[in-house]
Amino acid sequence: MPKHLSALGNLIGAAIVALVVAGAGLAVIARVDWPAFNSSNVETALTTTGQVVAIALLLIAVVLSRTGKAVWAIKPLSWVGISAFAAVTLAMPLGATKLYLFGISVDQQFRTEYLTRLTNSPHLADMTYADLPPYYPAGWFWLGGRYASLTGQPGWEAFKPWAIISIAVAAAIAMALWQRMIRTDRAIAVSLASTVLTLMYVSPEPYAAVLVILGAPMLITILHGLRSGSRPAIVAGGLFLGLSATFYTLYTGLYALTAVLMAAYLAMSAWFELSNKATQPSAIRSRRWRAVLVHAARLVAMAVVAGLVALIVWAPYLWARLQNKPASGGTAEHYLPSSGAVLPTPMLHWSLIGALTMVGLVWIVLRFRTRTVALTFGITVFAIYLFCLLSMALTAMGTTLLSFRMEPVLVVVLGVAGVYGFAELAAVAVRRFGDVRTVVGVLAAGAAIAVAQSIPSHLAAEITVAYTDTDGYGVRADQRPPGAQSYFPEISAAIGEQTGGRPQDDVVVLTADYGFLSIYPYLGFQGLTSHYANPLAEFDKRAATIETWSQAQTADSLIEQLDAAPWRPPTVFLFRYSPEGYDLRLAEDVYPNDPNVRRYTVTFNQNVFDDPRFTVTNIGPFVLVVRN
């Protein structure tokens, strides 16, 4: 028990250190008036400088661990180094903007909307629709909402710092987990490798990045629990799977599949090991089935823990479905980009990452039967490819499993295995050429810096959008003229005035400018696309209803239809003006085509709103209509 309490203390300590380091770094960077990333190389230069300093701290921790000096400082120093690395890699390139990677565009639009909703209130609620429980896992967004409330920031503005802080904290916790499992110098190496690869491949989705960083060490814990029956390991594995379910359903499915395959492998291994010609066949069968049931029971126990944690955010939605509430129109799985139609093969790329992952794959194959880490990652790699094949097979049934999201996990797993492989190669070099550890260390550090400093250029498109999008204050960070979104503050003020100061979270807005719902916590009548829509919202039926409303030719007809709607009707309409009338540009799922969304326009007759029951205000390119 004391060692488990000590481990828990280390995890908490690592999280606190990372929180302080990332928070302080963000505060310092925010105090300087930086040039825009897309028009200057200053941020890139300072990012590289910060990365080198962070890696130097990690190297000092490695040297201290190898020499046995200042042992008390090793763990804190490593936590500071890894969290500083994660923070500076993201915060410095975004130093002159208030927006995160991809700004408030495309997918980031609905994520920002979700954080805005849960900043406005801690009660679980759908990101867009009124009176519905959330369908998208709320865990990361709920925590982000509490962070935003604590710091006094609007949700959209808190998105960037919360994303960076949560990734930095996850990196430090992963470091503490690795330090508990393996010797410190190797723990630092694998933590740095997994953090670099995560930032490069999955940082635009911060909640997914958290699960990828933590996934590698926690999968080892899951295997340990299933193999040994260790109660702390089973509970820890269940807690991680449950946490994953509150953050991101897709990776939860992968990790759960991996756990099932682990249990199946262990059960089959026990089955074949319990063969003995000197023992009665009936006794052998009994022992074999007992071993199978033991592993199954451990898996079930882990699943129970995971399920209880997952219910924290999933219970309201599941309860609504159990009550047979209407549901249709959700098409979350209807997306098949070209990367989802082939198996990911990062180990075949001609790059440092390709070399690292190739070494990792070879090491897994060679050490699969002798090393727990290799066994864990071997089963994980198999699970990833099985998941991808299942996803591709399901295209014949008109759906997918979104397997294109699996590559980041594969890269991180193979990258960590690659560190193990290079460590063994280094040991061989020492035996053959003498003490060349310094040479090996210098080469490893150089490779780490080379890959790390390429992250900003790898994310250049995502960073650029954060500068070219207009933020919630109506400002573009690159100092160019803002877009139409700069009128949002004026529009919100007009809504407040014309609705008599009605709370924003009690006003339903029908608009196709969903960025407005990302900035302010108004309820939406219709979501961005069916792919992010709550099935309980009946996206398809709402779309048909909106088209019917657009055909109304009199105010009486429109009001009658609004009042007859089976959902809470909009009291505010935010249109774009056109010569034909008032436009809404909506979205339709056209899977299996790629792109999978077709935009179409519905136009309302502007004469319908020329009635005392509506107030019409022209604001820039927008037409604001408020029902009196």
DOVEXMAR-364060 format. One line per 10 residues: number of its first residue (from 1); their letters; for each residue x negated, y, z negated of C-alpha. Coordinates in steps of 0.05 Angstrom, whole numbers, plus 5000, padded with zeros to 4 digits. Last residue first. Example, Ala and Ser with C-alpha at 12.3 -4.5 7.8 and 13.67 -1.06 7.14 Angstrom:
<recs>
2> sa> 4727 4979 4857 | 4754 4910 4844
</recs>
This chain:
<recs>
628> nrvvlvfpgi> 5821 5797 5609 | 5786 5748 5656 | 5716 5773 5670 | 5688 5778 5740 | 5615 5796 5750 | 5593 5806 5822 | 5519 5799 5831 | 5470 5828 5882 | 5457 5887 5835 | 5513 5891 5784
618> ntvtfrpddf> 5583 5898 5813 | 5636 5894 5759 | 5706 5864 5766 | 5754 5861 5707 | 5811 5812 5716 | 5883 5810 5691 | 5894 5879 5721 | 5889 5848 5791 | 5841 5857 5848 | 5811 5789 5831
608> vnqnftvtyr> 5848 5752 5886 | 5825 5805 5936 | 5754 5778 5931 | 5775 5713 5964 | 5728 5661 5934 | 5673 5630 5976 | 5645 5560 5966 | 5573 5549 5988 | 5536 5484 5998 | 5469 5457 5974
598> rvnpdnpyvd> 5452 5385 5989 | 5412 5346 5937 | 5374 5281 5945 | 5315 5309 5982 | 5306 5254 6003 | 5369 5218 6026 | 5393 5159 5985 | 5425 5201 5954 | 5467 5260 5978 | 5487 5289 5910
588> ealrldygep> 5522 5356 5919 | 5501 5425 5895 | 5536 5492 5890 | 5524 5561 5918 | 5580 5605 5892 | 5601 5663 5935 | 5648 5722 5927 | 5678 5746 5993 | 5663 5741 6067 | 5615 5800 6068
578> syrflfvtpp> 5575 5767 6012 | 5568 5782 5938 | 5538 5730 5891 | 5585 5707 5837 | 5585 5705 5761 | 5654 5685 5737 | 5674 5693 5664 | 5734 5664 5628 | 5718 5594 5653 | 5768 5539 5640
568> rwpaadlqei> 5763 5489 5582 | 5773 5423 5617 | 5835 5388 5643 | 5849 5449 5688 | 5921 5474 5686 | 5903 5542 5659 | 5854 5554 5715 | 5903 5531 5768 | 5957 5579 5743 | 5906 5635 5739
558> lsdatqaqsw> 5885 5622 5811 | 5956 5620 5838 | 5977 5683 5800 | 5915 5720 5824 | 5933 5705 5896 | 5900 5671 5955 | 5871 5610 5919 | 5824 5570 5964 | 5764 5581 5918 | 5803 5547 5862
548> teitaarkdf> 5806 5483 5903 | 5731 5484 5914 | 5721 5493 5839 | 5767 5433 5826 | 5728 5389 5874 | 5663 5407 5838 | 5696 5394 5770 | 5718 5326 5794 | 5647 5308 5816 | 5615 5333 5752
538> ealpnayhst> 5661 5293 5706 | 5634 5325 5642 | 5632 5258 5606 | 5577 5236 5654 | 5534 5293 5627 | 5501 5328 5686 | 5427 5326 5700 | 5431 5288 5765 | 5499 5318 5781 | 5465 5384 5795
528> lgqfglypyi> 5458 5451 5759 | 5519 5442 5715 | 5590 5467 5720 | 5635 5505 5672 | 5576 5532 5634 | 5574 5553 5561 | 5536 5616 5546 | 5471 5607 5506 | 5431 5660 5545 | 5366 5652 5583
518> slfgydatlv> 5376 5582 5612 | 5450 5597 5626 | 5429 5656 5669 | 5379 5611 5704 | 5439 5572 5727 | 5456 5623 5780 | 5512 5581 5810 | 5562 5610 5762 | 5625 5593 5723 | 5617 5619 5652
508> vvddqprggt> 5651 5592 5590 | 5647 5639 5530 | 5644 5611 5459 | 5568 5604 5456 | 5562 5677 5475 | 5602 5699 5414 | 5659 5746 5434 | 5638 5819 5430 | 5703 5845 5459 | 5699 5803 5522
498> qegiaasiep> 5685 5863 5566 | 5629 5890 5523 | 5594 5823 5513 | 5601 5807 5587 | 5571 5874 5606 | 5512 5863 5560 | 5500 5795 5591 | 5502 5825 5661 | 5453 5879 5642 | 5405 5828 5612
488> fysqagpprq> 5413 5784 5674 | 5396 5838 5724 | 5322 5819 5726 | 5345 5751 5751 | 5352 5783 5820 | 5277 5777 5827 | 5223 5818 5796 | 5177 5865 5835 | 5105 5839 5827 | 5067 5847 5762
478> darvgygdtd> 5043 5774 5763 | 5081 5762 5699 | 5148 5777 5731 | 5194 5815 5683 | 5269 5815 5673 | 5264 5803 5598 | 5287 5731 5606 | 5231 5716 5655 | 5226 5727 5730 | 5190 5670 5764
468> tyavtieaal> 5125 5686 5801 | 5078 5675 5741 | 5106 5609 5716 | 5112 5588 5789 | 5037 5597 5795 | 5023 5550 5737 | 5062 5493 5768 | 5028 5503 5835 | 4959 5507 5803 | 4967 5445 5760
458> hspisqavai> 4909 5407 5793 | 4871 5473 5795 | 4882 5482 5720 | 4863 5409 5706 | 4797 5410 5744 | 4759 5434 5683 | 4777 5371 5646 | 4752 5324 5700 | 4683 5355 5703 | 4680 5365 5628
448> aagaalvgvv> 4694 5291 5615 | 4644 5270 5668 | 4590 5314 5636 | 4605 5287 5567 | 4600 5215 5592 | 4534 5230 5628 | 4505 5263 5566 | 4527 5206 5521 | 4498 5153 5567 | 4432 5190 5570
438> trvdgfrrva> 4431 5196 5494 | 4448 5123 5487 | 4389 5102 5531 | 4354 5062 5476 | 4324 5005 5516 | 4334 4990 5590 | 4368 4922 5588 | 4401 4920 5519 | 4419 4994 5523 | 4448 4986 5593
428> vaaleafgyv> 4490 4927 5570 | 4517 4969 5513 | 4533 5024 5562 | 4571 4975 5605 | 4611 4954 5544 | 4628 5027 5529 | 4645 5037 5602 | 4697 4982 5597 | 4727 5009 5533 | 4732 5078 5564
418> gavglvvvlv> 4764 5046 5625 | 4817 5014 5580 | 4835 5085 5559 | 4839 5105 5632 | 4880 5044 5650 | 4932 5061 5597 | 4931 5135 5615 | 4937 5123 5690 | 4993 5072 5681 | 5032 5119 5635
408> pemrfslltt> 5025 5176 5684 | 5045 5131 5743 | 5112 5109 5712 | 5153 5171 5731 | 5158 5146 5804 | 5198 5088 5774 | 5262 5129 5772 | 5301 5065 5755 | 5339 5067 5821 | 5410 5066 5849
398> gmatlamsll> 5450 5046 5909 | 5450 4970 5900 | 5395 4959 5951 | 5356 5013 5916 | 5356 4966 5856 | 5299 4927 5886 | 5254 4988 5884 | 5270 5000 5811 | 5258 4927 5794 | 5191 4930 5829
388> cflyiafvti> 5171 4993 5791 | 5192 4963 5724 | 5152 4899 5740 | 5092 4943 5757 | 5098 4980 5692 | 5110 4917 5651 | 5048 4883 5681 | 5007 4945 5663 | 5035 4942 5592 | 5021 4868 5585
378> gftlavtrtr> 4949 4880 5605 | 4946 4941 5560 | 4964 4901 5499 | 4921 4842 5517 | 4862 4887 5530 | 4872 4922 5463 | 4877 4856 5427 | 4812 4831 5457 | 4795 4759 5474 | 4846 4733 5524
368> frlviwvlgv> 4854 4796 5565 | 4780 4813 5563 | 4760 4802 5636 | 4826 4825 5666 | 4832 4885 5621 | 4759 4905 5635 | 4771 4901 5710 | 4832 4946 5704 | 4796 4996 5660 | 4736 4998 5707
358> mtlagilswh> 4785 5014 5763 | 4819 5067 5719 | 4753 5103 5706 | 4731 5099 5779 | 4797 5128 5803 | 4794 5182 5750 | 4724 5201 5774 | 4751 5203 5845 | 4762 5160 5907 | 4831 5134 5890
348> lmptplvags> 4839 5059 5886 | 4849 5056 5811 | 4908 5103 5816 | 4949 5049 5851 | 5022 5066 5841 | 5070 5016 5875 | 5109 5045 5933 | 5179 5072 5942 | 5178 5117 5881 | 5121 5158 5908
338> splyheatgg> 5162 5172 5971 | 5216 5204 5928 | 5276 5162 5907 | 5328 5198 5864 | 5397 5176 5845 | 5384 5151 5774 | 5414 5211 5739 | 5477 5209 5781 | 5531 5229 5732 | 5597 5242 5769
328> sapknqlraw> 5644 5204 5724 | 5667 5197 5652 | 5736 5201 5621 | 5737 5186 5546 | 5742 5112 5531 | 5736 5121 5455 | 5673 5079 5458 | 5644 5130 5506 | 5655 5186 5456 | 5623 5145 5401
318> lypawvilav> 5563 5132 5445 | 5555 5207 5458 | 5559 5226 5384 | 5514 5168 5362 | 5457 5182 5411 | 5418 5235 5372 | 5409 5203 5303 | 5430 5137 5334 | 5359 5130 5362 | 5331 5122 5292
308> lgavvamavl> 5379 5066 5275 | 5366 5033 5341 | 5290 5034 5333 | 5295 5002 5264 | 5342 4949 5292 | 5296 4937 5352 | 5236 4925 5307 | 5276 4874 5267 | 5299 4842 5332 | 5227 4836 5357
298> raahvlvarw> 5205 4806 5291 | 5263 4757 5294 | 5245 4737 5366 | 5174 4723 5344 | 5197 4679 5287 | 5249 4645 5331 | 5197 4625 5382 | 5151 4599 5328 | 5208 4558 5297 | 5225 4532 5366
288> rrsriaspqt> 5154 4507 5374 | 5151 4477 5305 | 5215 4438 5315 | 5194 4415 5384 | 5128 4390 5356 | 5163 4353 5300 | 5210 4319 5350 | 5151 4300 5394 | 5117 4264 5335 | 5046 4289 5324
278> aknslefwas> 4982 4256 5349 | 4993 4282 5419 | 4989 4353 5393 | 5020 4413 5429 | 5031 4474 5385 | 4986 4518 5426 | 5034 4515 5485 | 5093 4541 5446 | 5051 4593 5408 | 5028 4622 5474
268> malyaamlva> 5099 4622 5500 | 5124 4659 5438 | 5067 4709 5442 | 5080 4723 5515 | 5155 4731 5504 | 5144 4778 5445 | 5096 4820 5487 | 5145 4819 5546 | 5200 4845 5500 | 5154 4899 5473
258> tlaylgtylt> 5136 4920 5543 | 5209 4924 5563 | 5222 4968 5502 | 5163 5013 5521 | 5189 5020 5593 | 5261 5033 5571 | 5237 5084 5520 | 5197 5117 5575 | 5261 5129 5614 | 5304 5149 5555
248> yftaslglfl> 5262 5209 5534 | 5259 5243 5466 | 5309 5211 5418 | 5295 5143 5449 | 5220 5154 5440 | 5231 5168 5366 | 5268 5102 5361 | 5212 5065 5397 | 5162 5098 5350 | 5202 5082 5288
238> ggaviaprsg> 5209 5010 5310 | 5135 5003 5321 | 5121 5034 5253 | 5171 4988 5219 | 5141 4927 5253 | 5070 4950 5236 | 5088 4964 5164 | 5121 4895 5160 | 5062 4858 5188 | 5091 4798 5225
228> srlghlitil> 5023 4782 5254 | 5039 4776 5328 | 5099 4822 5335 | 5071 4874 5287 | 5003 4874 5321 | 5035 4880 5389 | 5075 4940 5366 | 5014 4972 5335 | 4976 4964 5401 | 5035 4996 5436
218> mpaglivlva> 5030 5053 5386 | 4958 5069 5407 | 4976 5077 5481 | 5045 5108 5472 | 5025 5168 5430 | 4995 5206 5489 | 5050 5183 5536 | 5106 5199 5487 | 5082 5270 5475 | 5073 5281 5550
208> aypepsvyml> 5145 5260 5561 | 5169 5314 5513 | 5123 5364 5549 | 5148 5350 5619 | 5103 5396 5659 | 5045 5363 5621 | 5053 5296 5657 | 4994 5282 5702 | 4936 5328 5685 | 4953 5340 5612
198> tlvtsalsva> 4964 5265 5602 | 4898 5248 5636 | 4858 5296 5593 | 4893 5274 5529 | 4883 5199 5544 | 4809 5209 5557 | 4798 5253 5496 | 4833 5203 5451 | 4794 5145 5482 | 4728 5180 5468
188> iardtrimrq> 4746 5203 5398 | 4769 5134 5379 | 4704 5105 5406 | 4663 5150 5361 | 4709 5137 5301 | 4710 5061 5300 | 4775 5029 5319 | 4846 5022 5291 | 4853 5077 5240 | 4813 5126 5283
178> wlamaiaaav> 4860 5110 5341 | 4920 5130 5300 | 4887 5194 5276 | 4869 5213 5348 | 4941 5199 5369 | 4964 5246 5315 | 4917 5300 5341 | 4941 5291 5413 | 5014 5292 5391 | 5002 5357 5353
168> aisiiawpkf> 4970 5388 5414 | 5028 5365 5458 | 5079 5394 5409 | 5041 5460 5403 | 5037 5469 5478 | 5111 5454 5490 | 5132 5497 5431 | 5090 5555 5455 | 5120 5552 5525 | 5193 5538 5508
158> aewgpqgtls> 5197 5592 5454 | 5211 5646 5505 | 5270 5608 5535 | 5298 5593 5466 | 5298 5664 5441 | 5243 5677 5390 | 5252 5689 5316 | 5194 5645 5295 | 5236 5599 5252 | 5294 5599 5301
148> ayrgglwfwg> 5247 5581 5358 | 5214 5525 5318 | 5283 5499 5298 | 5303 5499 5371 | 5240 5463 5390 | 5257 5408 5341 | 5325 5402 5373 | 5294 5403 5442 | 5246 5347 5427 | 5300 5303 5397
138> apyypplday> 5359 5319 5443 | 5361 5259 5489 | 5404 5278 5550 | 5477 5258 5540 | 5495 5311 5489 | 5564 5311 5457 | 5617 5351 5495 | 5662 5408 5473 | 5637 5458 5525 | 5588 5439 5579
128> tmdalhpsnt> 5518 5463 5592 | 5464 5436 5545 | 5511 5387 5512 | 5515 5395 5438 | 5481 5371 5375 | 5490 5423 5320 | 5426 5462 5305 | 5456 5524 5338 | 5430 5579 5385 | 5362 5546 5388
118> lrtlyetrfq> 5396 5481 5409 | 5430 5515 5469 | 5367 5554 5489 | 5326 5490 5486 | 5376 5456 5532 | 5377 5514 5581 | 5301 5513 5583 | 5304 5439 5602 | 5357 5454 5654 | 5315 5506 5688
108> qdvsigflyl> 5250 5467 5681 | 5278 5417 5729 | 5286 5468 5786 | 5257 5535 5765 | 5250 5571 5699 | 5174 5574 5699 | 5144 5512 5732 | 5093 5506 5675 | 5114 5549 5616 | 5139 5620 5616
98> ktaglpmalt> 5118 5680 5574 | 5063 5696 5624 | 4993 5726 5617 | 4962 5669 5578 | 4990 5613 5620 | 4920 5591 5645 | 4896 5599 5572 | 4953 5563 5538 | 4950 5497 5576 | 4877 5476 5572
88> vaafasigvw> 4867 5518 5509 | 4919 5480 5470 | 4899 5409 5490 | 4826 5422 5476 | 4840 5457 5411 | 4882 5398 5389 | 4826 5350 5406 | 4771 5390 5373 | 4809 5408 5310 | 4829 5336 5299
78> slpkiawvak> 4758 5313 5311 | 4731 5363 5261 | 4782 5343 5209 | 4763 5269 5219 | 4688 5279 5216 | 4682 5330 5160 | 4684 5282 5100 | 4630 5239 5132 | 4580 5296 5129 | 4525 5249 5154
68> gtrslvvail> 4534 5176 5173 | 4489 5182 5234 | 4538 5152 5284 | 4599 5187 5253 | 4563 5254 5250 | 4542 5247 5323 | 4613 5232 5344 | 4641 5291 5304 | 4589 5336 5338 | 4612 5309 5405
58> llaiavvqgt> 4684 5326 5388 | 4665 5397 5370 | 4626 5401 5436 | 4689 5377 5473 | 4727 5436 5442 | 4673 5486 5461 | 4671 5458 5532 | 4746 5463 5538 | 4746 5534 5514 | 4695 5555 5565
48> ttlatevnss> 4732 5518 5620 | 4796 5555 5601 | 4759 5621 5599 | 4735 5612 5670 | 4803 5590 5695 | 4837 5649 5660 | 4789 5698 5693 | 4797 5669 5763 | 4847 5722 5785 | 4909 5731 5829
38> nfapwdvrai> 4948 5667 5814 | 4928 5667 5741 | 4954 5737 5729 | 4907 5784 5693 | 4905 5781 5617 | 4930 5833 5568 | 4904 5803 5503 | 4945 5792 5439 | 4979 5730 5468 | 4913 5692 5471
28> valgagavvl> 4902 5702 5396 | 4972 5680 5377 | 4969 5619 5423 | 4903 5598 5392 | 4929 5607 5322 | 4991 5564 5336 | 4949 5511 5370 | 4899 5507 5313 | 4950 5511 5257 | 4997 5459 5287
18> aviaagilng> 4938 5415 5304 | 4912 5417 5232 | 4982 5403 5205 | 4993 5344 5252 | 4924 5314 5235 | 4939 5320 5161 | 5006 5286 5168 | 4975 5229 5207 | 4917 5224 5157 | 4966 5222 5099
8> laslhkpm> 5004 5166 5132 | 4939 5127 5139 | 4923 5139 5065 | 4993 5117 5045 | 4982 5053 5086 | 4914 5043 5053 | 4945 5052 4984 | 5000 5000 5000
</recs>
